[in-house]
Amino acid sequence: MPRTGLFRVTRQPIYVAFALTLWTVPTWTPDQLVLAVTFTAYCLLAPRFKEARFRRIYGSAFDDYARTVPYWLPWPRPRNRRAPAQSPSSEVGPNVTP
């Protein structure tokens, strides 16, 4: 299970690159559109089988990886930041006197 290079940004960098080559052609024709849609659908759906195999082989290690790295497009995601826990005595409300 690779974790270096582009695999730190997206779980499917090869499929993303292939789809980009399909959609960035200089001249569009109707058959090019059909090919781009068909092969992009394949690039989105086929890796699910590979990921199912990785889940069987690597188990929770792959689940942790999948939670932190996006499936396809590397959109910025908010990091999970935990707020510091406050003790009940530090809470001050409208009816509570400090």
Secondary structure as UniProt FT lines:
FT   HELIX           5..8
FT   HELIX           13..23
FT   HELIX           30..45
FT   HELIX           47..58
FT   HELIX           60..68
FT   HELIX           88..90
FT   TURN            94..95
//
